[in-house]
Amino acid sequence: MKHSPAEILREYGPFPGVERIHGVSFDGENVWFASGDRLNAFDPQSGQALRSIDVAAHAGTAFDGRHFFQLANDRIQKIDPDTGAVLATIPAPGGGRDSGLTWAEGTLWVGQYRERKIHQIDPETGKILRTVESSRFVTGVTWVDGELWHGTWEGDESDLRRVDPKTGKLLERLDLPAGMTVSGLESDGGDRLYCGSTSTPVVRAVRRPK
Amino acid sequence: MDSLITAAALALAAGDPLGALDRVALREDAPALALRGIAMAQLGDFDRAKLLLRRAARAFSPKEAVARARCVVAEAEIALVSRDLGWPAKALDAARTTLEKHGDRLNAAHAGHLKVRRLLLIGRLDEAEHVLAGLDPTPLPPAARAAHELAVAGIAMRRLRTRPARAALEWARNAARQAGIPGLMAEVATASLALETPAARLITQGTERPLLLEEVEALQASPALVVDAFRYTVRAGDRTVSLASRPVLFALARALAEAWPGDVSREDLVARAFGGKHADESHRARLRVEIGRLRAELAALADISATKRGFTLAPRQARAVMVLARPIEERHAAVLALLADGESWSSSALALALGTGQRSVQRALEPLAEAGKVQSFGHGRARRWMTPPVAGFTTTLLLPAPLPSS
C-alpha cells in the first residue's frame, strides 16, 4: 500500500451563503458542489462562483455527461442541469445513510457513510449490483482511469484512499492534515481530485498521484 | 455526514424540530440519536432528550471525540435549563477541553457559558467571573454573544455594578435581535426588568421607600451608617462589621437602626431578638449581655446608650442611620428570592444554591405552597418548584450545532 500526505494544490471558497459542502462533482469544465438546499458551480481556473440550482442537496453529487444525480433525504434525484427540474428519483441504497455519489460506465456508485460500504447501483431502478466494504466511514466516492477512490472522515481524521473495486482492499492512501474533513470527492479526469469540507466551507484540489 | 442526517440538521437549524424528527425518527445510529435528542429538547421533552443524548454519546466511537463532547454539552444545557444543578460539572469541563483541542471554538465557548450560568445560579460569583473572563465574545455568533452578555450582566447586577450591567444588557438586546430568537429576546427583557424593579427597601427615621438596584449601588458610597439585611453587616464609610453568623446581634442592631434617632424599648428588643412575647427578668438579663456584645462589635462605628425605657444608637462619624432590607420580608425569603428568577427548580437544586439541606428546603417549600406563593409540578425526583404566575418555562436552549461549523 502506498501512503503519503495529501498534496493540497488549492482551496476554493468560502462562497457566499454556503455553510458546508456535502458533495462535489465535475461537469468537464466546472466544479459543482452540494450545499444543503442548492447545487453551486465555480470555475476551477479563476475560482469564481458561477451559477447555482435550487434543489435539495444533502450529500453526494454525480454527473453522467447529461444530468446531475443528487442525494437528498433518502432518495437520489436525477436533475436537468439547464432547468434544474427533477426528472426522476430512485431510492438511495442506504435509505438515507448515504454520503458519496459518482457515475461510472453506466452505473452509479454510492457511499454508505457509517456502514463503511460502497454500493454499485442501477441508475434506473436503484437496485444494488455490487457492494464493496471499506474499513472507514465513506464520504465521497469517485472513479478515474479505472481507479476507485473514496474519501473518509472518521473522528478527527480524514484521508483519500484508492481501493480495489472488487475486494475493497486498500491500495493507496493520502492523509489530510488533522482537523480537515472530507465530504464529497470528484476527479477532473486528470491529476486533480476535488474534495469538499464541512469544517470550513471550502473545496480543496488535491494532486492525484501517478 | 449522510444525506438524512444533513437534511435533519438543516431542518433543526431552520427551527423545524418536527421536520428533523421526521427524517431520523426510526434510526438508532449515533448521529441520529444525537439529532433526535436535540430536537426533543427543542420541543421541551427534556427527559427523553437526555436519554437520547446519553445513548448517542455512548454510540459514537471513541475516535469521534468531538461528536461525543457535543452530546455532553447538550445534556449539560438541558440539565441547566431544568435546574438539575447536581449534574456533573466535571463532564462539562472535559467536553469543553475536547472541543477546544479539536478547534470547535463555537461549541467550546457554549460549554464555557453553560459553566458560567451554572456557577451564577449556585451563587459562586468569583468562579463565574473567572471563567467568563477567559471567554472572548467578539468572534461569537449573535445567539452565543447574547448568552455571554447576559452572563456579564448577571454578575454585574449581583456585584451591584449597574452601569456595566446596563451596557451588557444593551449588547445582549442587540445580539438577541440579530439572532432573531424570540425566547432569547424575552430573556433579555426579563433580565432588564430587574434594573427597573425595586431591589431593596430603605428604612430610615421611621419611613421606608423602595430602592432600585442603581440606588442600592449609590448607597455603597454613602457616608451613612448602613445596617444591611442582605449581607448581615453594619457599615459606615469603609468600615464594615459582619454579623452574618450572629443573628441575635444583627436583629438588635437592625431594631436600633430602624428607630434611630429614637430609642427602642426593652420589650421590643426582646421580642425582635429572642422572639419572646413578654420581657421577664431572665430576658432582660440576656438582653444586657447581648447589648454588651453588640456594643463591643460596633465600637468603632457607633455607641449604644441606655435610655429610660431601653436603648438607642449613636453613630460616631455618620450623620444618618439607614437600614437596607429585602423588598419583601417573610420567612423563607431566600427560597423565594431564588424562585423569583422565574425558572423551575428542584428542591435539591435549591438546597445546593442555598448551601443547606434538602430537608430544610422542603420544610420551607411546604408552607409557601400552602400560602400559594410557590407551586410545584412533576413527581418524585422530577418534581420542580417555581413561583406562580409564570407563563411556561421559557428558558432559551442554544444547543450545540449538530453539524461541524466554521
HADDOCK unambig.tbl for C-alpha pairs under 7 A between the chains (distance, minus, plus):
assign (segid A and resid 58 and name CA) (segid B and resid 3 and name CA) 4.86 0.50 0.50
assign (segid A and resid 58 and name CA) (segid B and resid 6 and name CA) 5.55 0.50 0.50
assign (segid A and resid 58 and name CA) (segid B and resid 7 and name CA) 5.81 0.50 0.50
assign (segid A and resid 59 and name CA) (segid B and resid 2 and name CA) 6.22 0.50 0.50
assign (segid A and resid 59 and name CA) (segid B and resid 3 and name CA) 4.80 0.50 0.50
assign (segid A and resid 71 and name CA) (segid B and resid 3 and name CA) 6.39 0.50 0.50
assign (segid A and resid 72 and name CA) (segid B and resid 3 and name CA) 5.93 0.50 0.50
assign (segid A and resid 73 and name CA) (segid B and resid 3 and name CA) 5.42 0.50 0.50
assign (segid A and resid 73 and name CA) (segid B and resid 4 and name CA) 4.66 0.50 0.50
assign (segid A and resid 73 and name CA) (segid B and resid 7 and name CA) 5.98 0.50 0.50
assign (segid A and resid 74 and name CA) (segid B and resid 3 and name CA) 6.78 0.50 0.50
assign (segid A and resid 74 and name CA) (segid B and resid 4 and name CA) 6.25 0.50 0.50
assign (segid A and resid 96 and name CA) (segid B and resid 2 and name CA) 6.74 0.50 0.50
assign (segid A and resid 96 and name CA) (segid B and resid 3 and name CA) 5.30 0.50 0.50
assign (segid A and resid 96 and name CA) (segid B and resid 4 and name CA) 4.89 0.50 0.50
assign (segid A and resid 97 and name CA) (segid B and resid 2 and name CA) 4.99 0.50 0.50
assign (segid A and resid 97 and name CA) (segid B and resid 3 and name CA) 6.00 0.50 0.50
assign (segid A and resid 97 and name CA) (segid B and resid 4 and name CA) 6.35 0.50 0.50
assign (segid A and resid 98 and name CA) (segid B and resid 2 and name CA) 5.06 0.50 0.50
assign (segid A and resid 98 and name CA) (segid B and resid 3 and name CA) 5.65 0.50 0.50
assign (segid A and resid 99 and name CA) (segid B and resid 1 and name CA) 6.63 0.50 0.50
assign (segid A and resid 99 and name CA) (segid B and resid 2 and name CA) 4.59 0.50 0.50
assign (segid A and resid 99 and name CA) (segid B and resid 3 and name CA) 5.85 0.50 0.50
assign (segid A and resid 113 and name CA) (segid B and resid 1 and name CA) 6.97 0.50 0.50
assign (segid A and resid 113 and name CA) (segid B and resid 2 and name CA) 5.95 0.50 0.50
assign (segid A and resid 154 and name CA) (segid B and resid 64 and name CA) 6.82 0.50 0.50
assign (segid A and resid 155 and name CA) (segid B and resid 63 and name CA) 4.71 0.50 0.50
assign (segid A and resid 155 and name CA) (segid B and resid 64 and name CA) 3.81 0.50 0.50
assign (segid A and resid 155 and name CA) (segid B and resid 65 and name CA) 6.51 0.50 0.50
assign (segid A and resid 156 and name CA) (segid B and resid 63 and name CA) 6.98 0.50 0.50
assign (segid A and resid 156 and name CA) (segid B and resid 64 and name CA) 6.68 0.50 0.50
assign (segid A and resid 179 and name CA) (segid B and resid 102 and name CA) 6.87 0.50 0.50
assign (segid A and resid 198 and name CA) (segid B and resid 404 and name CA) 6.25 0.50 0.50
assign (segid A and resid 198 and name CA) (segid B and resid 405 and name CA) 6.90 0.50 0.50
assign (segid A and resid 199 and name CA) (segid B and resid 404 and name CA) 5.40 0.50 0.50
assign (segid A and resid 199 and name CA) (segid B and resid 405 and name CA) 5.45 0.50 0.50
assign (segid A and resid 199 and name CA) (segid B and resid 406 and name CA) 5.55 0.50 0.50
assign (segid A and resid 200 and name CA) (segid B and resid 405 and name CA) 6.73 0.50 0.50
assign (segid A and resid 200 and name CA) (segid B and resid 406 and name CA) 4.92 0.50 0.50
